[in-house]
């Protein structure tokens, strides 16, 4: 676990383009403490871990436990997930990964809204639970069909 924290702290500091000195100043420790954490020589206490997670906008659990070697992708921002890759079926169907269904508490029969971006710079598709869409927009789903 010590190596995960060290690797995550190094990655997040570099990703945020901060020096060890800047990190130390923001959470109230010495630069040497930050260096020791990043080298795996010591571990930050739970209060400092929480401050570091807030500073880097990641979950405390991911800061401490995330293994980018195992996951194959860098540590994600807080509340953001990559659940995996799905293939599009012949008729356009997809199966959501189990981890996505469990994390988002999706059950058979739930309705999702399909959103899309067709701009050349950022083409993509997104799904949102219909009740969440209603809360965000004040619009019912059937208005769009």
FIBA-267126 format. One record per residue: residue number from 1; y, x, z of N, C-alpha, C in turn. Coordinates in steps of 0.05 Angstrom, whole numbers, plus 5000, padded with zeros to 4 digits. Example, Ala and Ser with C-alpha at 12.3 -4.5 7.8 and 13.67 -1.06 7.14 Angstrom:
<recs>
1:4886:5264:5156:4910:5246:5156:4934:5264:5156
2:4955:5257:5142:4979:5273:5143:5001:5258:5157
</recs>
This chain:
<recs>
1:4976:5016:5000:5000:5000:5000:5025:5017:5000
2:5024:5040:5014:5048:5058:5015:5056:5067:4987
3:5037:5072:4970:5043:5081:4942:5056:5058:4927
4:5047:5033:4931:5060:5010:4917:5089:5008:4925
5:5095:5009:4950:5122:5007:4959:5139:5029:4948
6:5129:5053:4949:5144:5076:4939:5150:5073:4909
7:5129:5066:4894:5133:5062:4865:5152:5040:4859
8:5150:5018:4874:5168:4995:4870:5197:5002:4877
9:5200:5017:4898:5228:5024:4906:5240:5043:4885
10:5225:5062:4875:5235:5080:4854:5242:5064:4829
11:5224:5047:4821:5228:5032:4796:5253:5014:4799
12:5255:4999:4821:5277:4980:4824:5304:4994:4826
13:5304:5017:4840:5330:5031:4842:5339:5041:4814
14:5320:5052:4799:5327:5061:4772:5334:5039:4754
15:5319:5017:4756:5325:4993:4739:5353:4983:4744
16:5361:4984:4769:5388:4974:4777:5409:4996:4775
17:5401:5019:4764:5420:5041:4759:5436:5049:4784
18:5421:5052:4806:5434:5059:4831:5424:5087:4840
19:5440:5101:4854:5432:5126:4866:5419:5120:4893
20:5404:5140:4903:5393:5137:4930:5415:5133:4951
21:5437:5147:4946:5460:5145:4964:5472:5117:4964
22:5474:5104:4941:5484:5077:4939:5466:5057:4954
23:5440:5060:4950:5421:5043:4963:5423:5047:4994
24:5424:5072:5002:5426:5078:5031:5451:5065:5043
25:5473:5067:5029:5498:5056:5039:5496:5025:5042
26:5484:5012:5022:5483:4983:5021:5465:4972:5043
27:5444:4987:5051:5426:4976:5072:5429:4990:5099
28:5447:5009:5101:5454:5022:5126:5434:5042:5136
29:5425:5060:5118:5407:5082:5126:5417:5107:5112
30:5404:5129:5118:5411:5154:5105:5398:5157:5078
31:5410:5173:5061:5398:5178:5034:5371:5191:5037
32:5367:5207:5058:5341:5220:5063:5319:5199:5069
33:5326:5178:5083:5307:5156:5088:5298:5143:5062
34:5317:5137:5045:5310:5125:5019:5292:5144:5003
35:5299:5170:5003:5282:5190:4989:5254:5190:5000
36:5251:5190:5026:5224:5190:5039:5209:5165:5032
37:5222:5142:5031:5208:5117:5024:5198:5119:4995
38:5215:5129:4977:5208:5131:4949:5187:5152:4943
39:5185:5172:4960:5164:5192:4957:5138:5186:4972
40:5139:5163:4986:5115:5155:5001:5110:5171:5027
41:5131:5185:5036:5128:5200:5061:5131:5183:5086
42:5145:5160:5083:5148:5141:5105:5152:5114:5093
43:5151:5094:5111:5155:5066:5103:5180:5054:5116
44:5195:5037:5101:5217:5023:5114:5206:5002:5133
45:5221:4996:5155:5212:4974:5173:5216:4948:5159
46:5206:4926:5171:5207:4900:5159:5235:4890:5153
47:5254:4897:5171:5282:4889:5167:5294:4902:5143
48:5288:4928:5139:5297:4943:5116:5284:4933:5091
49:5258:4927:5093:5244:4916:5069:5257:4890:5060
50:5264:4873:5079:5277:4848:5072:5304:4853:5059
51:5319:4872:5070:5345:4880:5058:5342:4891:5030
52:5321:4907:5026:5316:4919:5000:5307:4897:4980
53:5291:4878:4988:5283:4856:4971:5307:4840:4962
54:5325:4835:4981:5350:4820:4974:5367:4837:4955
55:5370:4862:4961:5386:4880:4944:5376:4880:4915
56:5350:4881:4912:5339:4883:4885:5331:4855:4873
57:5335:4834:4888:5329:4806:4880:5300:4803:4872
58:5282:4813:4889:5253:4809:4886:5242:4797:4912
59:5218:4786:4910:5207:4774:4935:5198:4797:4953
60:5198:4792:4979:5189:4812:4998:5160:4819:4993
61:5144:4799:4987:5116:4803:4981:5112:4821:4957
62:5127:4817:4935:5125:4834:4911:5135:4862:4918
63:5156:4865:4933:5166:4892:4940:5144:4908:4953
64:5130:4895:4972:5110:4909:4988:5083:4912:4974
65:5075:4891:4959:5047:4890:4949:5044:4893:4919
66:5065:4889:4903:5062:4888:4874:5053:4915:4864
67:5033:4913:4846:5021:4938:4834:5025:4936:4804
68:5045:4949:4793:5051:4946:4765:5029:4958:4747
69:5014:4978:4758:4991:4989:4743:4970:4967:4739
70:4964:4952:4760:4944:4931:4759:4954:4908:4742
71:4979:4900:4746:4989:4877:4732:4996:4883:4703
72:5003:4908:4697:5009:4915:4669:5038:4910:4662
73:5054:4900:4680:5083:4895:4675:5098:4903:4700
74:5124:4909:4697:5140:4917:4720:5144:4894:4740
75:5152:4900:4764:5156:4880:4785:5177:4860:4775
76:5171:4834:4777:5190:4813:4767:5212:4806:4787
77:5234:4794:4776:5254:4784:4794:5243:4762:4812
78:5256:4757:4834:5248:4736:4853:5245:4709:4839
79:5223:4695:4844:5216:4669:4833:5212:4668:4803
80:5208:4691:4790:5202:4692:4762:5174:4702:4759
81:5159:4691:4740:5131:4698:4737:5124:4701:4707
82:5106:4718:4702:5092:4719:4676:5063:4713:4683
83:5054:4689:4674:5028:4680:4682:5006:4689:4664
84:5013:4700:4641:4992:4709:4622:4998:4700:4594
85:4979:4705:4577:4982:4698:4548:4963:4675:4542
86:4973:4656:4526:4956:4634:4517:4957:4634:4486
87:4936:4623:4474:4935:4620:4445:4941:4591:4438
88:4954:4588:4415:4961:4562:4405:4937:4552:4389
89:4927:4528:4396:4904:4516:4382:4912:4506:4355
90:4893:4497:4340:4897:4487:4312:4917:4464:4311
91:4916:4447:4331:4934:4424:4332:4958:4428:4350
92:4964:4453:4357:4987:4460:4373:4983:4459:4403
93:4958:4455:4412:4953:4453:4441:4951:4481:4454
94:4959:4481:4479:4956:4505:4495:4943:4497:4522
95:4931:4516:4535:4921:4512:4562:4937:4530:4581
96:4949:4518:4601:4964:4534:4620:4945:4549:4638
97:4951:4575:4643:4934:4591:4660:4932:4578:4688
98:4909:4581:4700:4904:4570:4727:4925:4578:4747
99:4933:4603:4747:4953:4613:4766:4979:4598:4762
100:4987:4592:4737:5011:4577:4733:5009:4549:4744
101:4986:4536:4738:4982:4508:4748:4983:4508:4779
102:4970:4527:4791:4969:4528:4821:4996:4534:4833
103:5009:4554:4822:5035:4563:4832:5056:4540:4830
104:5055:4526:4808:5075:4505:4803:5064:4477:4811
105:5040:4477:4823:5028:4452:4833:5027:4431:4811
106:5018:4439:4787:5015:4420:4765:4987:4408:4765
107:4985:4382:4761:4960:4368:4762:4956:4353:4735
108:4931:4346:4729:4926:4330:4705:4942:4305:4705
109:4954:4298:4683:4971:4274:4681:5001:4280:4686
110:5008:4303:4697:5036:4309:4700:5049:4312:4673
111:5074:4305:4671:5088:4307:4645:5107:4330:4646
112:5108:4344:4623:5125:4368:4620:5144:4363:4596
113:5167:4373:4597:5186:4373:4575:5184:4399:4561
114:5183:4399:4534:5182:4423:4518:5210:4428:4508
115:5221:4451:4515:5248:4460:4507:5245:4483:4487
116:5264:4486:4469:5262:4508:4450:5289:4520:4444
117:5288:4545:4436:5312:4560:4427:5305:4571:4400
118:5320:4563:4379:5314:4572:4352:5334:4593:4342
119:5350:4603:4361:5369:4624:4352:5354:4649:4343
120:5363:4663:4323:5349:4687:4313:5346:4709:4334
121:5366:4710:4352:5366:4732:4372:5345:4727:4394
122:5342:4701:4402:5324:4695:4425:5307:4671:4420
123:5291:4671:4399:5274:4647:4395:5253:4645:4417
124:5248:4620:4425:5228:4617:4446:5223:4588:4453
125:5205:4584:4471:5197:4557:4479:5193:4558:4510
126:5199:4536:4523:5197:4535:4552:5187:4507:4559
127:5173:4505:4582:5164:4480:4592:5177:4475:4619
128:5184:4450:4625:5196:4443:4650:5184:4416:4659
129:5178:4414:4684:5167:4389:4695:5187:4367:4691
130:5179:4344:4682:5197:4322:4675:5215:4313:4698
131:5204:4312:4723:5221:4304:4745:5243:4324:4751
132:5236:4350:4747:5256:4371:4751:5278:4368:4730
133:5270:4362:4705:5289:4358:4683:5307:4335:4690
134:5296:4313:4701:5312:4290:4708:5333:4297:4729
135:5324:4312:4750:5342:4321:4771:5365:4338:4760
136:5358:4356:4741:5377:4375:4730:5397:4361:4712
137:5388:4342:4696:5405:4331:4675:5414:4302:4681
138:5400:4288:4698:5406:4260:4703:5396:4243:4681
139:5381:4254:4662:5371:4239:4639:5341:4234:4641
140:5333:4211:4634:5304:4205:4634:5292:4216:4608
141:5267:4223:4610:5253:4235:4587:5252:4216:4563
142:5248:4190:4567:5245:4172:4545:5271:4169:4529
143:5294:4177:4540:5319:4176:4525:5318:4194:4501
144:5301:4215:4502:5301:4235:4480:5280:4228:4459
145:5265:4206:4463:5244:4199:4444:5247:4171:4433
</recs>
